[in-house]
Each structure stands twice: as structure tokens, then as C-alpha cells.
Amino acid sequence: MTKFYQHKLRLLPFPAGYHLITNEIEDAIPEIAKIKTGFLQVFIQHTSAALTINENADPTVRKDFQTFVNELIPESYPRFIHTYEGPDDMPAHIKASFFDTNLQIPISSGKLVMGIWQGIYLCEFRKNGGRRSLILTAFGESM
């Protein structure tokens, strides 16, 4: 029988950058342990932050992400007209569109099935983005 579990996770504020949030997600939806085979969908309810899966061991990977993306989409771009919330607002919207608003991760035998070096990142593109909200939906065949 297919079961569905859903929780809202409200993260503490993070500074601009790429932050591992795998543990926070797993802690927020313990029902994953009840699923034999299924999926976890993680959805972020914001337009100036995003999600991605990448290297979870070496923090320089996250720093390199930030350096590259900030050079690709600089705050100083002179043609932005959507600047009501500050110079990092429009660049944050564009950066968020380069990444994902949702991720789908397999569940097997009550655990997320990710590679040994994979972790879930919150990609925070605002200097003061505030608390971010995620909707976590786990579904699949019960144990």
C-alpha cells in the first residue's frame, strides 16, 4: 500500500552561499524509515533561493559554486531594473532559475538513496534571505 507523509520544514536563516541541509531534512521527516521503496520530494517555497545535490565532503566545492555563480551573474549588472529589494534581489531570482525548486530522491529500505559523496544544498542567493520554507513529501510502499 502506498503511503504519503508531508511536513513543512522552516530552516534557520543562512548567509548567502551553499549550505548542506541533508540532516535537517532527514530529521524533519522521520517517516522515511517506514517506506520500503519510494521517493522524497523536497520543494522550496521561494524565488531567490534554490536546491541542488552535490559534493557533501569538501567545503571548498560549495565556495567554488558561490564564486563561479556570483561571477556569472553579478550584482553589478547595470541593466537590472527589478532592484526594489536591493542589488542582490534580481541576481538571486536569476540564480534560483539556474538551479532547482524541487528535488526527488529515491528511498529504499527506509533510507534516502544518495551517493556516498552527495548531500542536499540550500542555495541561498540573498545576503539576508531570512528563514526558508521547504515542503517535504515522502511517499511509497510501506515496510
C-alpha positions in Angstrom: 0.0 0.0 0.0 1.3 3.5 -0.9 1.6 5.9 2.0 2.2 9.7 1.8 3.8 11.8 4.5 4.2 15.6 4.3 5.9 18.1 6.6 6.9 21.8 6.3 10.5 22.5 7.4 11.3 26.1 8.3 15.1 26.5 8.1 17.0 29.0 10.3 18.4 31.9 8.3 21.6 31.2 6.3 24.0 33.7 4.8 24.5 33.8 1.1 26.2 30.6 0.0 25.6 26.9 -0.4 24.7 25.1 2.7 24.4 21.3 3.4 20.9 20.7 4.8 20.6 16.9 4.4 20.5 16.2 8.1 17.8 18.9 8.8 15.6 17.3 6.0 16.1 13.8 7.3 15.3 14.9 10.9 12.1 16.7 9.8 10.5 13.7 8.1 11.3 10.6 10.2 8.5 8.7 8.3 11.1 7.9 5.6 12.0 4.9 7.9 8.6 3.5 7.2 9.0 3.4 3.4 10.3 0.2 1.7 10.5 1.7 -1.8 9.6 5.3 -2.7 10.7 8.9 -3.1 11.2 12.0 -1.1 10.3 15.2 -2.8 11.8 18.4 -1.4 10.3 21.7 -2.6 11.5 25.2 -1.7 8.8 27.9 -1.5 11.0 30.8 -2.6 12.1 32.5 -5.8 15.5 33.8 -4.6 16.9 30.5 -3.2 17.1 27.0 -4.6 18.1 23.4 -4.0 20.7 21.1 -5.5 22.5 17.9 -4.8 26.3 17.8 -4.9 29.6 17.1 -3.0 29.0 16.8 0.7 32.6 16.3 2.0 34.8 19.1 0.8 33.5 22.6 1.7 35.7 24.2 -1.0 33.2 22.8 -3.5 30.5 25.0 -2.0 32.8 28.0 -2.0 33.7 27.4 -5.7 29.9 27.2 -6.5 29.4 30.6 -4.9 32.4 32.2 -6.6 31.5 30.9 -10.1 27.8 31.8 -9.9 28.5 35.2 -8.5 30.9 35.9 -11.3 28.4 34.6 -13.9 25.5 36.7 -12.5 27.0 39.7 -10.8 25.0 42.1 -8.6 26.7 45.0 -10.5 25.0 44.2 -13.8 23.8 47.6 -14.9 20.7 46.7 -16.8 18.7 45.1 -14.0 15.5 47.2 -13.3 14.0 44.9 -10.6 16.0 46.4 -7.8 13.3 47.3 -5.2 14.6 44.9 -2.6 18.3 45.7 -3.1 21.1 44.9 -5.6 21.1 41.2 -4.7 17.4 40.7 -5.5 17.3 40.3 -9.3 20.6 38.3 -9.4 19.1 36.0 -6.8 16.0 35.4 -8.9 18.1 34.5 -12.0 20.5 32.3 -9.9 17.5 30.4 -8.5 16.3 29.7 -12.0 19.6 28.1 -12.8 19.1 25.6 -10.0 16.0 23.6 -8.9 13.0 24.5 -6.8 12.5 20.8 -6.1 14.4 17.6 -5.8 13.3 14.0 -5.9 15.4 11.4 -4.1 14.8 7.7 -4.0 14.0 5.9 -0.8 15.0 2.2 -0.3 14.6 0.2 2.9 13.8 3.3 5.0 16.7 5.4 3.9 17.5 8.1 1.3 19.4 6.6 -1.6 22.2 9.1 -2.4 25.7 8.6 -3.4 28.4 8.4 -0.7 29.6 11.9 -1.6 26.2 13.5 -2.2 24.4 16.0 0.0 21.4 18.3 -0.3 22.3 22.0 -0.5 20.3 25.1 0.2 21.5 27.6 -2.3 21.0 30.9 -0.6 21.4 33.8 -3.0 20.3 36.7 -0.8 22.6 38.3 1.8 19.7 38.3 4.2 17.2 35.8 2.8 15.7 35.0 6.1 14.1 31.7 7.1 13.4 29.5 4.1 10.4 27.1 4.0 10.6 23.6 2.4 7.8 21.2 1.8 8.9 17.6 2.3 6.7 14.8 0.8 7.8 11.2 1.3 5.7 8.6 -0.5 6.0 4.9 -1.4 5.3 1.3 -0.4 5.2 0.8 3.3 7.6 -1.6 5.1 
